[in-house]
Amino acid sequence: MSNVGSCLGKTVSSVSRVVRKQIDPYVALPDVEIPAGRWLQLPRRGRTWLTELPGPPGAPAIVLLHAVGCTGMLTWFPLVHQLAERYRVVVFDQRWHGRGIISESFSLHDCADDVAAVITELGLEDPIVAGYSMGSVIAQRTWRQHPDVVGGLVLAATTDHFRTNGSERFFHAGMEISMGALRTLSKSRTVRRATRSTAEALDVPTLDLAEWALEEWRSTSPWAVAQAVAALGRHHSTPWLSRIDVPTAVVVPSKDRAIPPARQRRLAARIPGATVHEAPCGHAGCVVQSDRFAPTFLEAVHVTAARIRDRARPARSAWAAQPAGSSESIR
């Protein structure tokens, strides 16, 4: 067990050094203030790390779901302050990522239940659930499993399924077999203690932005990422996308090499009334090309919020038109 932990530690450390060396000369991280977070206890589920910006009084809420191998803030820090000008912004770490819930296994089903639990615990009303890459898959599943708590969807760098060609099928099948064999590792008390210690160690004093980003990235272990990737390989929403009945926007990074843009557009075409918004960036554009991604994402959020308001107006008008004391006005 100690050999496995040592190997993983050395791998993360060496990769971190390479990443820092390679990105520093080329990637200018957005110079923004990282807002403080807090622990949120979810009844019967565990605790996760939550960052919340209240926005203007009475602002509609948006829940932001992060990409695989990242944390909530690592995916969304370039955008949270811009979004907070008009929305109540909620970001949290998914299970097995960063300071997210520590559990015996990882599944997208559980992740979607976590999202619904956060929405319920915070008392959010008809929030937009927005996700990037893995987060967009979890957003789809949140609507599927808990349609009553979702007001709208914004799906960025998304797909309805993987394994669309021979190489993807081979990769995900191999990951599923390998990670199934390693699943007992996640149940180890030693690993769970180490994961919790790593998460709590992230409550560090002020770091520069690049150091903070690397600390966030290092907070998710390679074996956790691998389990999540294996779970993503089992995702398949094609049969029920046409039943999504909330305002939905699909943000397509037009230079995405991880999920082909054509596949993302096909997903949008399957969702009734979905709007499509093209961002001139690649798959990591939410951070490393945020100047190109942010305007498109903000447009998608604003359009979705407006559609949610438009849907609510006829319902409120119909209720207000009922005679006082009628059964319909009471119901």
Secondary structure, DSSP 8 states (H G I E B T S, - for coil): -HHHHHHHHHHHHHHHHHHHHHHTTT-----------EEEEETTTEEEEEEEE--STT--EEEEE--TTS-HHHHHTTTHHHHTTTSEEEEE--TTSTT----SS--HHHHHHHHHHHHHHHT--S-EEEEETHHHHHHHHHHHH-GGG-SEEEEES--SBS--SHHHHHHHHHHHHHHHHHGGGGG-HHHHHHHHHHHHHT--S---HHHHHHHHHHTS-HHHHHHHHHHHTT-B-GGGGGG--S-EEEEEETT-SSS-HHHHHHHHHHSTT-EEEEESS-TTHHHHTHHHHHHHHHHHHHHHHHHHHHHHHHHHHHHHTS-TT-HHHH-
